[in-house]
Amino acid sequence: MKKHLRFPIYLFIVFFTLSTGCEKNPGTIPIVSPWIHYGSMTDQGRNTYKTILIGTQTWMAENLKTTSLNDGTPIPIITDASEWSGLTSPACCWQNNNPARKVTYGVLYNWYTINTGKLCPAGWHVATDADWTTLVSYLGGENIAGGKLKESGYLHWLLPNTGATDEVAFRALPGGARHAGTTVDFKDLGVRCSWWTTSSNDGQGVSMTLYDDAINIKKHYNPKQYGMSVRCVWDY
């Protein structure tokens, strides 16, 4: 008799816990489905990341954090705004030059680093324009894909974080970007996230961007000196 009772009571407790937990969520805590199954990968700097299968693609579920290329070459970490804005060679930095922000938001790279073809670990590559097109198409198109990629809640995103559901566990975080300026060059922390692609057009790098007040995803063309985040995609 007891064996027959335990199973339904257990299910009831789990259902009650999940249901009441969602109802009491104040909107500041991101909701992550307990049914998501992450993989993992490690880069050349021994940083370990969650990965996630979305459609036919395996993506990093976090921004890249390495400060070296996959052949062991260090990527210069540039803090000075004037030096950064004049570069035509690989460089990286932390958001607002604060190393602690690497843990949450990853590292910002200029496009020249992406162009080396050696930024992601072996077996992985920086997401191409075509990779993003495949992902966005799978999520229903550029007009709605952004909401499905953004982390929900307001732990990292500022209000209103429009339409954020993170239903595919991509966990897009608003790490902002570094502009090619000589004064205040870090911008938009909490407001947007931008990722470089491997593509360029008319001398500018191609990037993909999400905003706090929109559910769409936008393609932009930026100076190659800009510092932006990177997501790697599995080659296979």
C-alpha positions as a Markdown table, in Angstrom:
| # | Residue | x | y | z |
|---|---|---|---|---|
| 1 | Met | 0.0 | 0.0 | 0.0 |
| 2 | Lys | 2.8 | 2.4 | 0.9 |
| 3 | Lys | 4.6 | 1.8 | -2.3 |
| 4 | His | 1.5 | 2.9 | -4.3 |
| 5 | Leu | 1.2 | 6.1 | -2.3 |
| 6 | Arg | 4.8 | 7.4 | -2.5 |
| 7 | Phe | 4.8 | 8.0 | -6.3 |
| 8 | Pro | 1.8 | 10.3 | -6.7 |
| 9 | Ile | 2.7 | 12.2 | -3.5 |
| 10 | Tyr | 6.3 | 12.8 | -4.8 |
| 11 | Leu | 4.9 | 14.1 | -8.1 |
| 12 | Phe | 2.6 | 16.4 | -6.2 |
| 13 | Ile | 5.4 | 17.9 | -4.1 |
| 14 | Val | 7.6 | 18.5 | -7.2 |
| 15 | Phe | 4.7 | 20.1 | -9.1 |
| 16 | Phe | 3.7 | 22.3 | -6.1 |
| 17 | Thr | 7.3 | 23.4 | -5.6 |
| 18 | Leu | 7.9 | 24.3 | -9.2 |
| 19 | Ser | 4.5 | 26.0 | -9.5 |
| 20 | Thr | 4.7 | 28.1 | -6.4 |
| 21 | Gly | 8.4 | 29.0 | -7.2 |
| 22 | Cys | 7.4 | 30.5 | -10.5 |
| 23 | Glu | 4.5 | 32.4 | -9.0 |
| 24 | Lys | 6.6 | 34.0 | -6.3 |
| 25 | Asn | 9.5 | 34.9 | -8.7 |
| 26 | Pro | 9.7 | 38.7 | -8.4 |
| 27 | Gly | 11.2 | 39.1 | -11.9 |
| 28 | Thr | 14.7 | 39.7 | -10.7 |
| 29 | Ile | 15.8 | 36.1 | -10.8 |
| 30 | Pro | 16.3 | 34.4 | -14.2 |
| 31 | Ile | 14.1 | 31.3 | -14.7 |
| 32 | Val | 16.0 | 28.3 | -16.0 |
| 33 | Ser | 14.1 | 25.1 | -17.0 |
| 34 | Pro | 15.1 | 22.1 | -14.9 |
| 35 | Trp | 14.8 | 20.0 | -18.0 |
| 36 | Ile | 17.7 | 21.7 | -19.9 |
| 37 | His | 20.7 | 19.4 | -20.5 |
| 38 | Tyr | 23.9 | 21.3 | -21.0 |
| 39 | Gly | 27.1 | 19.9 | -22.4 |
| 40 | Ser | 30.6 | 21.4 | -21.7 |
| 41 | Met | 33.8 | 22.5 | -23.4 |
| 42 | Thr | 37.2 | 23.9 | -22.2 |
| 43 | Asp | 39.2 | 26.5 | -24.0 |
| 44 | Gln | 43.0 | 26.9 | -24.3 |
| 45 | Gly | 43.0 | 29.0 | -21.1 |
| 46 | Arg | 41.4 | 26.2 | -19.1 |
| 47 | Asn | 38.1 | 28.1 | -18.9 |
| 48 | Thr | 35.2 | 25.7 | -18.8 |
| 49 | Tyr | 31.8 | 26.5 | -20.4 |
| 50 | Lys | 28.3 | 25.2 | -20.7 |
| 51 | Thr | 27.2 | 24.3 | -24.2 |
| 52 | Ile | 23.7 | 23.8 | -25.6 |
| 53 | Leu | 22.2 | 22.1 | -28.6 |
| 54 | Ile | 19.9 | 24.4 | -30.5 |
| 55 | Gly | 18.3 | 22.8 | -33.5 |
| 56 | Thr | 21.3 | 21.2 | -35.4 |
| 57 | Gln | 23.9 | 23.5 | -33.9 |
| 58 | Thr | 25.9 | 23.3 | -30.7 |
| 59 | Trp | 26.6 | 26.7 | -29.2 |
| 60 | Met | 28.5 | 27.9 | -26.2 |
| 61 | Ala | 25.9 | 28.9 | -23.6 |
| 62 | Glu | 28.3 | 31.6 | -22.2 |
| 63 | Asn | 30.6 | 34.3 | -23.7 |
| 64 | Leu | 34.2 | 33.4 | -24.4 |
| 65 | Lys | 36.8 | 34.3 | -21.7 |
| 66 | Thr | 40.1 | 33.3 | -23.1 |
| 67 | Thr | 43.0 | 35.8 | -23.3 |
| 68 | Ser | 45.1 | 33.6 | -25.7 |
| 69 | Leu | 44.8 | 32.2 | -29.1 |
| 70 | Asn | 44.6 | 28.4 | -29.6 |
| 71 | Asp | 48.2 | 28.3 | -30.6 |
| 72 | Gly | 49.2 | 29.7 | -27.2 |
| 73 | Thr | 49.8 | 33.3 | -28.4 |
| 74 | Pro | 48.7 | 35.8 | -25.7 |
| 75 | Ile | 46.1 | 38.3 | -26.8 |
| 76 | Pro | 47.2 | 41.8 | -25.6 |
| 77 | Ile | 45.0 | 43.1 | -22.8 |
| 78 | Ile | 44.6 | 46.9 | -23.6 |
| 79 | Thr | 43.2 | 49.2 | -21.0 |
| 80 | Asp | 44.2 | 52.6 | -22.5 |
| 81 | Ala | 41.4 | 54.1 | -24.6 |
| 82 | Ser | 43.7 | 55.9 | -27.1 |
| 83 | Glu | 45.8 | 52.9 | -27.6 |
| 84 | Trp | 42.8 | 50.6 | -28.1 |
| 85 | Ser | 41.1 | 52.9 | -30.6 |
| 86 | Gly | 44.2 | 53.0 | -32.8 |
| 87 | Leu | 44.8 | 49.3 | -33.1 |
| 88 | Thr | 44.8 | 47.2 | -36.3 |
| 89 | Ser | 46.0 | 44.1 | -34.5 |
| 90 | Pro | 44.4 | 41.6 | -32.0 |
| 91 | Ala | 43.5 | 42.9 | -28.6 |
| 92 | Cys | 41.1 | 42.2 | -25.8 |
| 93 | Cys | 39.8 | 43.7 | -22.5 |
| 94 | Trp | 37.3 | 43.3 | -19.7 |
| 95 | Gln | 34.1 | 45.3 | -19.5 |
| 96 | Asn | 35.1 | 48.7 | -18.0 |
| 97 | Asn | 38.6 | 47.3 | -17.5 |
| 98 | Asn | 37.3 | 45.4 | -14.5 |
| 99 | Pro | 38.7 | 41.8 | -14.4 |
| 100 | Ala | 35.9 | 40.7 | -12.1 |
| 101 | Arg | 33.4 | 41.2 | -14.9 |
| 102 | Lys | 35.1 | 38.5 | -17.0 |
| 103 | Val | 33.4 | 35.9 | -14.9 |
| 104 | Thr | 29.9 | 37.0 | -15.8 |
| 105 | Tyr | 30.2 | 38.7 | -19.2 |
| 106 | Gly | 33.4 | 37.2 | -20.7 |
| 107 | Val | 36.0 | 39.1 | -22.6 |
| 108 | Leu | 35.6 | 41.8 | -25.2 |
| 109 | Tyr | 37.6 | 41.4 | -28.4 |
| 110 | Asn | 38.3 | 43.6 | -31.3 |
| 111 | Trp | 37.5 | 42.2 | -34.8 |
| 112 | Tyr | 41.2 | 41.7 | -35.6 |
| 113 | Thr | 41.3 | 39.0 | -32.9 |
| 114 | Ile | 38.4 | 37.2 | -34.6 |
| 115 | Asn | 40.1 | 37.5 | -37.9 |
| 116 | Thr | 43.1 | 35.4 | -36.8 |
| 117 | Gly | 40.9 | 32.3 | -37.0 |
| 118 | Lys | 42.5 | 31.0 | -33.8 |
| 119 | Leu | 40.3 | 32.4 | -31.1 |
| 120 | Cys | 38.1 | 29.4 | -30.3 |
| 121 | Pro | 39.6 | 26.1 | -29.1 |
| 122 | Ala | 40.2 | 23.3 | -31.6 |
| 123 | Gly | 37.0 | 21.9 | -33.0 |
| 124 | Trp | 35.1 | 25.2 | -32.5 |
| 125 | His | 34.9 | 28.4 | -34.4 |
| 126 | Val | 33.7 | 32.0 | -33.9 |
| 127 | Ala | 30.0 | 32.1 | -35.0 |
| 128 | Thr | 29.8 | 33.1 | -38.6 |
| 129 | Asp | 27.1 | 35.3 | -40.2 |
| 130 | Ala | 25.7 | 32.0 | -41.6 |
| 131 | Asp | 25.7 | 30.4 | -38.2 |
| 132 | Trp | 23.6 | 33.2 | -36.8 |
| 133 | Thr | 21.2 | 33.1 | -39.8 |
| 134 | Thr | 20.6 | 29.4 | -39.1 |
| 135 | Leu | 20.0 | 30.0 | -35.4 |
| 136 | Val | 17.7 | 33.0 | -36.0 |
| 137 | Ser | 15.7 | 31.1 | -38.6 |
| 138 | Tyr | 15.3 | 28.1 | -36.2 |
| 139 | Leu | 13.9 | 30.5 | -33.6 |
| 140 | Gly | 11.3 | 32.0 | -35.9 |
| 141 | Gly | 13.1 | 34.9 | -37.5 |
| 142 | Glu | 14.9 | 38.1 | -36.5 |
| 143 | Asn | 11.7 | 39.9 | -35.3 |
| 144 | Ile | 11.3 | 37.5 | -32.3 |
| 145 | Ala | 14.5 | 35.5 | -31.9 |
| 146 | Gly | 16.1 | 38.1 | -29.5 |
| 147 | Gly | 13.6 | 37.4 | -26.7 |
| 148 | Lys | 14.2 | 33.7 | -26.9 |
| 149 | Leu | 18.0 | 34.2 | -26.5 |
| 150 | Lys | 18.0 | 36.8 | -23.6 |
| 151 | Glu | 18.3 | 35.7 | -20.0 |
| 152 | Ser | 15.0 | 36.3 | -18.3 |
| 153 | Gly | 14.5 | 38.6 | -15.3 |
| 154 | Tyr | 16.5 | 41.6 | -14.2 |
| 155 | Leu | 19.5 | 40.1 | -12.4 |
| 156 | His | 21.8 | 41.4 | -15.3 |
| 157 | Trp | 19.4 | 43.1 | -17.7 |
| 158 | Leu | 17.9 | 46.5 | -17.0 |
| 159 | Leu | 14.2 | 47.1 | -17.3 |
| 160 | Pro | 12.2 | 46.4 | -19.4 |
| 161 | Asn | 14.1 | 43.3 | -20.7 |
| 162 | Thr | 11.3 | 43.0 | -23.2 |
| 163 | Gly | 10.1 | 39.5 | -24.1 |
| 164 | Ala | 13.0 | 37.7 | -22.5 |
| 165 | Thr | 12.4 | 34.0 | -22.1 |
| 166 | Asp | 15.7 | 32.3 | -22.8 |
| 167 | Glu | 13.7 | 29.3 | -23.9 |
| 168 | Val | 16.7 | 27.7 | -25.6 |
| 169 | Ala | 19.1 | 28.3 | -22.7 |
| 170 | Phe | 21.4 | 30.5 | -24.7 |
| 171 | Arg | 21.7 | 32.9 | -21.7 |
| 172 | Ala | 22.5 | 36.1 | -23.5 |
| 173 | Leu | 23.8 | 38.7 | -21.0 |
| 174 | Pro | 24.1 | 42.4 | -21.5 |
| 175 | Gly | 27.9 | 42.9 | -21.4 |
| 176 | Gly | 27.8 | 46.0 | -23.5 |
| 177 | Ala | 30.7 | 46.9 | -25.8 |
| 178 | Arg | 33.8 | 49.0 | -26.1 |
| 179 | His | 33.8 | 51.7 | -28.7 |
| 180 | Ala | 36.8 | 53.1 | -30.5 |
| 181 | Gly | 36.9 | 56.3 | -28.5 |
| 182 | Thr | 39.5 | 58.2 | -26.6 |
| 183 | Thr | 37.4 | 59.2 | -23.6 |
| 184 | Val | 34.4 | 57.2 | -22.3 |
| 185 | Asp | 34.7 | 54.1 | -24.4 |
| 186 | Phe | 32.7 | 51.4 | -22.5 |
| 187 | Lys | 29.0 | 51.5 | -23.1 |
| 188 | Asp | 25.7 | 49.8 | -22.6 |
| 189 | Leu | 26.3 | 47.4 | -19.7 |
| 190 | Gly | 22.9 | 46.1 | -18.8 |
| 191 | Val | 21.4 | 47.4 | -22.0 |
| 192 | Arg | 22.7 | 45.3 | -24.8 |
| 193 | Cys | 24.9 | 42.4 | -25.8 |
| 194 | Ser | 26.8 | 42.3 | -29.1 |
| 195 | Trp | 28.8 | 39.5 | -30.6 |
| 196 | Trp | 31.2 | 39.6 | -33.5 |
| 197 | Thr | 30.9 | 37.4 | -36.5 |
| 198 | Thr | 33.7 | 36.4 | -38.7 |
| 199 | Ser | 32.3 | 38.5 | -41.6 |
| 200 | Ser | 33.2 | 42.1 | -42.7 |
| 201 | Asn | 31.6 | 44.5 | -45.1 |
| 202 | Asp | 33.1 | 47.7 | -46.6 |
| 203 | Gly | 35.9 | 47.7 | -44.0 |
| 204 | Gln | 33.6 | 47.1 | -41.0 |
| 205 | Gly | 33.0 | 44.0 | -38.9 |
| 206 | Val | 29.6 | 42.4 | -38.8 |
| 207 | Ser | 28.0 | 41.9 | -35.4 |
| 208 | Met | 24.7 | 40.6 | -33.9 |
| 209 | Thr | 23.0 | 42.6 | -31.1 |
| 210 | Leu | 20.2 | 42.3 | -28.6 |
| 211 | Tyr | 18.7 | 45.1 | -26.6 |
| 212 | Asp | 16.9 | 45.4 | -23.3 |
| 213 | Asp | 13.8 | 47.0 | -24.9 |
| 214 | Ala | 13.3 | 44.7 | -27.9 |
| 215 | Ile | 12.6 | 41.1 | -28.8 |
| 216 | Asn | 14.3 | 41.2 | -32.1 |
| 217 | Ile | 18.0 | 40.6 | -33.0 |
| 218 | Lys | 19.8 | 43.1 | -35.2 |
| 219 | Lys | 22.8 | 42.9 | -37.5 |
| 220 | His | 25.2 | 45.8 | -37.3 |
| 221 | Tyr | 28.3 | 47.0 | -39.1 |
| 222 | Asn | 30.9 | 48.4 | -36.7 |
| 223 | Pro | 34.5 | 49.7 | -36.8 |
| 224 | Lys | 36.8 | 46.8 | -36.3 |
| 225 | Gln | 38.4 | 48.5 | -33.3 |
| 226 | Tyr | 35.2 | 48.0 | -31.3 |
| 227 | Gly | 35.3 | 45.5 | -28.4 |
| 228 | Met | 32.5 | 42.9 | -28.4 |
| 229 | Ser | 31.7 | 39.5 | -27.0 |
| 230 | Val | 32.1 | 36.1 | -28.8 |
| 231 | Arg | 30.2 | 32.9 | -29.0 |
| 232 | Cys | 31.8 | 29.8 | -30.4 |
| 233 | Val | 30.0 | 27.1 | -32.4 |
| 234 | Trp | 31.0 | 23.4 | -32.6 |
| 235 | Asp | 32.5 | 22.4 | -36.0 |
| 236 | Tyr | 30.6 | 19.1 | -36.3 |
